[in-house]
Amino acid sequence: MNQSRNLRVHLVAQSRFGASLFLALALTACGGGSGGESITPAPTPPPTTPPVTAAPDIAVNKVFPALSFSLPVALKQAPSDASRWFVVEKRGTVQVFDNSDATATTSVFLDISAQVNADRSESGLLGMAFHPQFPATPEVYVSYNATGPTLSSVIARFRLDASGLALDPASEEVLLRFDQPQSNHNGGDIAFGPTGLLYASFGDGGGGGDPDENGQDTSNLFGTVIRIDADGPAPYTIPSDNPFASGASCRQGAASSSCAEIFAWGFRNPWRMSFDASTAALWLGDVGQGAWEEIDRVTLGGNYGWNDREGANCFDPSVGCALGFEEPVTQYDHSLGQSITGGYVYRGTDIAGLAGWYVFADFVSGTLFAVAADAQPTVVPQTIGNAGFNVSAFAVDTDGKLFLLDYGAGEIYQVVAVP
């Protein structure tokens, strides 16, 4: 299959995209795309098998009760530093506070709100990653949507200021920047992998059903996870084993050949990815269109099927779609939720029986799911609880404890065993 082919042009009409992380605050999925007649996929999922063993049910307990945040989308600790937490707010700020339940105050770690476009439901400051040697290497990387005449996606790095307690907004170095054709599906997660390379995710460019056919077009960065070496000569270098390493750089989003930055592709709107602390596997939640939500283990050079497929099911065409795509580890339909939030493989010790399970959630329904980390595609996810709110992100601390964010109330919760 020609991985960078220009796919057939067809009418993609308005469809309930179910992918809007932020629009789902109203607990409904709503129309995406540019209008027109509704498209109803005819899913034909392959046989599925349940997990061999069962994960324990879990509950959530509110922590840091004196604190709340404005539309939080990420929660982080710096490498090997359990003393503080950092909360990324969609509006363009990062707050930092002491890791104590009695904490009642926060301080600003970064404020770039003046240059962040947070006006749209899925735009804003969306991700942050500390350099693996932070603070010895005093760099922090962010993914955001920039202000300007056209919505754009930006990956940039900032350095600590003279105090060492905050980032200097004037130190920004833009690694890549490209325009978005629509207002939604910006992806926006960013993380360093176990070998020190930087990964970032981007959505398909927006609209219902991928109207620009970006998912299977590797000559742009839409619908991809990229991998770069941010420690190389500025702005970055390409790892030699990237699938299109000999292709053109797509620092501005597109090129005449397959993009050298691409690690994997075929995603619709990746929302939260993480590395398994034990196996180094990369896990990702990909928000579905109108029927299916999926979790993927992302491998080098993997093609995950969008928009030929939604999850493990044909989408375009609705039957007889192409073969040879990577299968999702798990998927669920919209009777259980409408917008997936990727999580973490739990490697902690405080919840008996949960170690080795990947825990994730649905933003709309609040349902908490688990799938065994060694599960072979495609398995049925296990329902293990309900947060009772819109889960925008998960986090792990240096001890492997698992946390999650309440997007609407701006509060932090810890995952705990059921009493």
N, C-alpha and C positions, 0 to 999 in steps of 0.2 A: 504494500500500500504506500502510495506517495504521501509521506507524512506532512508535507507542506502544501498539499494541493489546495487550489481554490475550489471549494465545494460548490455544488449546484446552487443557483439562486432560486429562492422560492419565497412565497408570501409567508411571513411569520407574523401572525396576528396576536392581538392582545390575549394574554393568558394569565391566570392567577399564578404569579411566580412563586409565592410562598417562600421566597428567598430573602425577603427584606428583614434583616436582623432587627432594624430599628422600627420599621413600619409595623412590625408585629406587636408593638406595645399595645395596640388596640385589640390584640388577640384575634386578629383576622388576617388572612392573606389577601392581597389586593392586586389590581391589574398592573402588569408590566408591559413594556413594549410600546408601540406607537399606535395602538388602536386597531380595530378590525374584528374579524370573526374569530371566535374562540377555537383553539386547537385542543382536542382531547386525545392524548396518547392512548394507545392500546397496549398496556404493559403485558409482557409474557415472561414473568420471572422464572428462572431455572429452579429446580428442586432445591430446597434448603434443609439444613439439618440443625437441630438444637445443640447448644453447648453440651459437652460430655458431662460436666459437673455444673453445679449451681453456685453463683456468686451470692454472698449474703445480702440481705436488704440493708439499706443505709438510711440515715437521717441527716439533717443539716442543722447546725447550731450557729446562731449569730455570734460573731466575735467582734472585738473593737466596737462595743455598743455606742460609744460616744461619737463615732465618726460616721459621716456619710459623704458621698461624692456625686459629682455631676455626670450622669450617663457614663459610668466606668466600663471600659472595654478590655482592659488587661490588668493583671496583678502580678508583680514580679518581685523577686529578691535578687540582689547582686550576687555574683559568684562567691560562694564560701562565706557569705555574710548573712547570718541569721538575725542581725540586730535591727534591721529595718525592712519595711515594705514600701513598694512604689506602686501607685495606682495611676494608670493612663486614663485620662478623661477625653471623651470624644471632642470636646470643644477646643482642644489643643494645649492642654496643660497636663503635667505629671506632678502628683502630690507624693510626698514622702513622709513617713511617720515611724516612730519607734515601735518595735515589735513587743508591745505590752498591752494586755487587754484593758489596762487602765488609761491608755493613751487617749487624750482628749483634744490634741492639736496636731495639725499637719503643717508642713512648709512646702513651698513651691520648689520643685527640682528642675522643671523646665516649663517655660511659658512661650509658646509660639502661636498663640491663638490668633494674633493679628494676621498671620500668613496661612492659617488653616481654614479651609472651606468646610465648615461643619453645618451648613445650612440645610443640606439635603439628608434624607433619612439614613442613607448608608455612607455618607462622607464624613471625614473628620480626621483626627489623629487616631490611627487604628492599631498600631503595634509598636513595640519597643524591645530592643535586645541589648544587653550589656556585652561589651567585648569580653571574651573568655578570661582575659588577664586583668580585668578591671579590679581595682583602680590603678594598678601599676601601668596599664595602658588605659588612660583616662577617657575612653571613648564609649559613647552610647549611640546606637543606631535606631532610627525611627522610620515608620512608614505612615505617610499622611497624604491627604488630598489638599492641594494648594489653591489659594485664591487666584483669581485672574479671569480673563474673559472666557476661558474654557476650563472645565474641571480637569485636573491632572493628578496623576499619581506620582509620588516622590519617595525615593529612598535616600536618606541623608544621615550623616553622622555629626555629632556634637561632642565637644570636649568639656571637661570640668573647668569651671572658672577658677580664679585665684584662691578662693576660699576652700575649694575642694568639696563643697557641700551642695553645689548645684551646677547645672550645665550652663554654659555661656551661649545664649542664642546667637551671638555674633560669630561664633566659631563654626557655623554650619558649612559643611561640604556636601554638595549634592552629588550622589553617585549616579543616579539615573532619574529621568523625569519624562513622562509622556502623557499625552492628552487622552481623556476618556470620552468616548462617543455618547455615552448615556450617563445618567446620574446614579445608577445602581450597579451592584456587582463589582465592588472595588477590591474584594479580598482584603488584603492589608496586613496579614500577619508577617512576622519577621522573627528569625531565630538563628542562633549559631548552632551548628551541628557538632557532634563529638570530635571531629578532626579540625575544628576551628574555621570551617567554611561557613559563609553566610547564606541562608535560605530566605526567600520571600515569596509570598503567594499573591496572585492577581486573579480577579474574576474575568468573565468572558467579554467584558465591555458593556454589559447591560442590555436592557430590553427583554421582552418575553421570547423565549425559545431560541436565543442566540441569533438575532436577525442578521448579523454581519458574518455569521458562519466562522467565528473565531476559534471555537473549541478545537477544531482539527487543523488549524492553520498555524504552523510553527514559524512562520515568517513575522509574527508579532508576539508580544508577551502576554496577550490576553488569554485567560484560562490556563495559566501555567504556574508551576513552582520553579523558581530560578535558583541557581547556586553559583556563587562567586567567591573569589578570594579577596576580601576587603583589606588584607595586609599587603597585597602586592602593590606595584606601582600605581599611582593614582589614575583614574578613580578606583579601579579594581582590575584583577586579572581573571582569566577564565580557567577553571580546572581542566586539565588536559583530557580527563575522561568524561567530561560532559558529552551528551550524545551528539551535539552539533558543534563541538569545540572548534572545528575548522571553519565554521560559518561566520557570518558578520555579527558584530556587536549591535545590540538593540537598545542602547542607552536611551534612545528617544522613542522606544516602543516598537519599532518595526524595521525591517530591512528587506533586501531583495532576495535573501536566502534564509534558511532556518537560523534562528537566533542562537548564538553561541552560549548565552546565559541559561538556556532552558535545561532543567534537570528532569522534569516530567510535565505532561500536558494532558488536555482533555478534561479540564475541570470547569464547572459552571460558576460557582462562587465559594471558594474555599474559606471557611470561617473557623479558624483556630487549628493550628497544627502543633505537634510536640514530638520529642524524641523519647523513646523508652530508655530510661536510665540504665537498664540492665542489658538490653540487646542492641541499642542504638537505632532500632527501627523507627522510621518516620511515619507518624499517624496523622490523618487529616480528615476533618469533617467537611463534606461538600454539600452545600444547600441545593435542594432539588427544585424542579419546576412546578408541576402541579400534582405529582403523584408520589414520588419516592425521595427519601433522604438517604445519604450513604456515608459510610466510613471506609476510608482507604488506607492501606499500608503502601506508602509511596516508594517506588523503587526507581533507580537510575534508568532513564529512558522509557519509563512506563507511560502508556497512553490509556487514559481512564474513561474515554468513550464519548464524553459530551461533545456535540449535541446529537450524535448518532444514537446514543443511549442515555437514559436517565437511570442511574444506579445500574442494576443488572438487566435492565429492560429496554427494549427498543423504544426510541422516541421519534426519530426522523430518519427513515420512515417508521411508522408505527409497528410494522411487521417486516421481517426479512432484512433487518439492519446488518451492517458489516460485522464480521467476526474478528477475533484476534486482540480484543481489548483486555486490559487488566480487570479482573473481577473485584468488586468491592468486598471487603471482609464481611460487612453486614449492611443491611438496609432495612428501612421500615416505611410503611405507607402513611398517608395523611389521616388515617383514623387514629394514629398515635401522636401526631405532631406535624408541624409544617415548616420548621426551620431549624436545622441541626446546629448544635454547638459542639465542636470537637473538644476532647478532654485529654486525659493522661492515662498511661498504664500505671496502676497503683503499685508502688514498690515499698510502701511504708510497712510498719509493724503494729500499728495501733488498732487496726480493724481486722479481726481474725477472719481468714478465708477470702479476703479481697485481694491479696497480693497476686500479681500476675493477671489481673483483669483490667481491661481498658474501660474506663468510666467516662461517659459522655451524656449529653442532655439534649432536649428539644427546647428551643427558646420560647416557643409559643405555649406549649402545654406544660412546661416545667418538668416533664417526665425525665427521670434519671435511668440510664441504661448501662449495661455492661456486656462485654464480649471478651472471651478468653484471648489473651495476647498471642497465643499460638494457634488460634482458630484458623482453619483453612476456608477460603471463600466457597460459597456464600452461606453464612449461618444466620439464624434468627437471633436478634439481640434479646437479652434478658432484661425485663423491667425490674429495677431494684429500689425504686422510691420515686418521690415527687418533691421537688424543691418548693413548689407553691409560688414561684415567681419566675420572671424572665431571666434565664441564665445566659449571661453574655460571654462569660469566659471562666475557665478553670485555672488553677495555679497549684504548684507544689512548693513546699518550703525545703530547706536544706536537709530536713529529717524525713522527707518523703510524705509528709502529711498533705492532704488534699483539701483545697479551698475552691470556692466559687463566688461569682459576683452576681448580685441582684441589680440588673440594669436600671429598672424603674426607680427603686428606692435608694439606689446607690450604696448598698450595704454589702458587707463581707460575711460569708458563712464558711464554716468548716464542715467537711464531711466526717460523720462519726458513725459508730455502730448503733444499730437500733437498741434502745435501752431494754 
